[in-house]
Amino acid sequence: MEIYIYGYGKFENRKFTNIQDQHVFFGENEAGKSTIMSFIHSILFGFPTKQQSELRYEPKKGAKYGGQLTVLFPDKGTVIIERVKGKAVGDVLVRLENGVIGGEELLKELLSSIDKQVFQAIFSFNLHSLQNVHQMKGEDLGRFLFSTGTIGTDRLLKAENELVKELENRFKPNGRNPKLNSKLKELRGLRNDLRRLEEKNEQYVNLVGKRGFLEARIKALRSESLLLSAEQTRLEEWKKVYPLIQKEKQLKYELSQYNELVFPEKGLEELERLKQYQKEIERKRITLKQRIEHLKEELISLQPNAELIEKENELTKAVESLSLLEKWKQENVQLQVKLNKLDEDILHMQNKMHLPLTDDEILSINTSVFMKERAAELQAKQKRLVDKKLELDDHFQEEKRQLEELEAKESSLKDELLPELERKRLQEQLSRFDSKRNLENEYEEIKNRLILLTDAVQKSSAKVKNEKLQSTIFALLFIILCMWGIISDTFILIIAGGAGAIFAVFSYVKIRSTSDSLLQTEIQQLQKQKLEVEISMKQPKEHLEIFEQKLNRDTKLREQLIQLKIMLERQQERYDQVIDRFESWERDSLKLNREIVLVGEELRIPKAIAAKYLYDAFELIDGLKKLYQERKFQMAQYESNQSAIKELMIPLGHLIQQFLTDDNLPLQEAALLLKRTLREELDKQVKYKEKNELLEVLLDEYQVYQLEWDRISSEISVLYTAASAKDEQHFRELAEKAGVKTKLLEELNNLLFQLKLSSYTEKEAEQLSEKPVELSLQEIVDKREKKEGELTLLQEELAAIKYEIQMLEEGGSYAELLHRFKQLNAEFEEDAREWARFAVAKELLQRTVNKYQQERLPKMLRLAESYLQFLTEGRYYRMIPKQEGSGFLIESRDHLLYEANELSQATTEQIYVSLRLALALTIYEKYKFPIIIDDSFVNFDSTRTSKVTELLKQLKDHQILFFTCHEHLLQYFPEAEITRLNKQNSVSTK
């Protein structure tokens, strides 16, 4: 694991590396231990929000807020989690080992959806948690340990206490002060009082029933009166509407007289407008026609000479080119002088080269920049090869001399070396005389081996004699058997005896061939070795020193020979390199000569000249080629000027003959006259074009007015047709009748609009028209007055009954008592429902605890008991959950049961630690998160501290991060697992 803090609290750009499986962060107060713990929580689960009470640790010096953790996940490998300031909890970036990148969703998946609260409750505990243990007394201590062992915190205990408190505040079976108890007592008293009053008031019940009847009757009469009032209002409205309906019928009759009249809307105004517009169009047509005739006469007088105008460009070009004639003639004189000079230079260059090449051959030779560089490069290469040849000759002589000297030294050393057999013999003798004890041991071994082999030979000889005797006996028996077969003429006996005799003879021979020759040979060798060892043991010590000196000298000579061979090999390599360089030079020289010959052929020069003067020959050819090209260019310019002069004279002469009557005028004067005539014709052409365009515009305008006049005439005809009029006079008469019809329609529409505002449909209007409206209205008024009179009588009777009821209620005491009873009963039911909610919650909590005790708690308790037994050295070894309620009984080695509050504070802390560790390793065993501990063991003595640190080291599946400010705890951890912090924001890791 690795911690890298960009900026968090007092830390800025700080990195903690090499964090071990068991790691201690040691530092005094304010050294940053709590900051690092908070940083780990914040990177994993997000920065605290500003609404939370938890510290945010934002850097004060402007550093980047956040950092990263490098964490090892068993199934994902190394994962880098980076969180920086962003949204509420910060922006997180997660990078997996396989290159996958994600955010909060990926981080939740890696953390198995564990939130910060659960993580801190299960895997992170501190001194504050233990101080809570110290502050509890009585049964609360056992319940606190049970809650901690269940979910990791005392939230279960707090929830249970809060539920019990809420239930007792509302109801107790024998209580008086709780809400439900006091309200229930008051309800019972009110119920008894109501029953007594109801028994005394039977008359009251009858009056109440009559009051209800009268109130219902009054309500019905009021409804009927309202309906009659509405009907009266509608009849009064009908009285106003009836005259309008009569007027509508009259107007419809008058309009029926004009049903066949059809006249266009605003037809008369449209006719007047069209007639006025037609007069204006006619006046403009006459004016335009007069202007068109005048323009046609002007166009006839302005007709230009089109043929001369067509020759405008040709004439202009010919006149403007007259100024070039003298210039071209002067240029030709200068060009002739240059050509003569070029001929002289070419002749001089040809005499220098003495090559039989024509002009075209010279021009075809490639004298490009590339060819020039190639010729120069070849000449430079040729010079470098000559220099290289001289250098190689010197190197060859030097390397050859050194090689011959080394070979002579090698031969001399080989002559001084000892022969191999002699050297081997000396080494064997020296190896034998290395120590006298070795020679004696070797002598004893040879001696013992000879004794063993001699005994083996003797035994072998005796065995061979026995085997030969047996073979001889068997052979005699089989011979007797064979002779018996011959005597008795039994073929089987003959064969068996003969075969047995042959086998016996063969065995006898084999025994002789496999004698102890091998043992004899080995005995002889051992005897020879024994003799050599005896001789060696008798030889004087001076001989050994001589042998050793000879071998040392030979060894040095051999080492010198090896070094000399290495030097000789290196020298041979250098010599071979010089030879290779000679060969390379010859190849380069041959290749260069071929290239020079090829370039010479391209330049069309002989091989002898190319081999010595390639670049100089190229310079001469290049200069001659330039002269030829210059002469060719000047000659082309001269011929071009001559051709241009001829081309200029021909078209100008044709124009003078075609458009001038006098052909004998000078060329310059004739050209100016042609130019002036052309200008006059162009002016006429411009005026003709302007007048012609104006004529076209006037003709178009005249055509537009003509079309407009025809359109107006057509529209007037359409109006006559729409009104079915014969002429203009008839159209005007129909217009007067249409005006009368329009006024009637407007009056009818206004009348219909007023009728639409009434609420009567056509069917209702027909029904009301059948009977006079005054009669119907009088009937409604009579009915309404009768109902109102009855209503007044009933209201007076109701008032009297209400008075009697009021008197019977004794000033309202029964009503108030009844109201108080119902109000109190409603409050009681609401409080009872609230009490039931808390009771159900407590029951669900108890069921959850019971289920946990039966299913998950046993496994956790077994591990916690083993931890407790280890920490207390067997003094306490069992935790027994209580049958009722929550809490534990602790059993000692004496089989005595203790409540948690009966034990010492240190023992209680040991129980707490055992439960927390067991909870993390059993209930949450699939989450392999690090366990973070902040100074939780400072109240332990040395024995308890040693035990708890030893227990932590046994937790191999979880990383342990231990934060402390107590230096005496460091003795339980190696220096490699300790990171020391100081107040100056520096870190040291040993």
Secondary structure, DSSP 8 states (H G I E B T S, - for coil): -EEEEEEETTEEEEEE----SEEEEE--TTSSHHHHHHHHHHHHH----TTSSS-----SS---SEEEEEEEETTTEEEEEEEES-STT-EEEEE-TTS-EE-HHHHHHHTTT--HHHHHHHHEEEHHHHHHHHH--THHHHHHHHHHHHHSSTHHHHHHHHHHHHHHHH--TT-SSSHHHHHHHHHHHHHHHHHHHHHT-HHHHHHHHHHHHHHHHHHHHHHHHHHHHHHHHHHHHHHHHHHHHHHHHHHHHHHGGGTT----TTHHHHHHHHHHHHHHHHHHHHHHHHHHHHHHHHHHHT---HHHHHTHHHHHHHHHTHHHHHHHHHHHHHHHHHHHHHHHHHHHHHHHH-----HHHHHHS---HHHHHHHHHHHHHHHHHHHHHHHHHHHHHHHHHHHHHHHHHHHHHHHHS--HHHHHHHHHHHHHTT-HHHHHHHHHHHHHHHHHHHHHHHHHHHHHHHHHHHHHHHHHHHHHHHHHHHHHT-HHHHHHHHHHHHHHHHHHHHHHHTSSHHHHHHHHHHHHHHHHHHHHHHS-HHHHHHHHHHHHHHHHHHHHHHHHHHHHHHHHHHHHHHHHHHHHHHHHHHHHHHHHHHHHHHHT--HHHHHHHHHHHHHHHHHHHHHHHHHHHHHHHHHHHHHHHHHHHHHHHHHHHHH-S-TTS-HHHHHHHHHHHHHHHHHHHHHHHHHHHHHHHHHHHHHHHHHHHHHHHHHHHHHHHHHT-SSHHHHHHHHHHHHHHHHHHHHHHHHHHHHHTSS--HHHHHHHHTS-HHHHHHHHHHHHHHHHHHHHHHHHHHHHHHHHHHHHTTTTHHHHHHHHHHHHHHHHHHHHHHHHHHHHHHHHHHHHHHHHHHHTHHHHHHHHHHHHHHHTTTSEEEEEE-SSSS-EEEEETT--EEEGGGS-HHHHHHHHHHHHHHHHHTTTTT----EEEES--TTS-HHHHHHHHHHHHT-TTS-EEEEES-GGGGGGS-GGGEEEE-TTS-EEE-
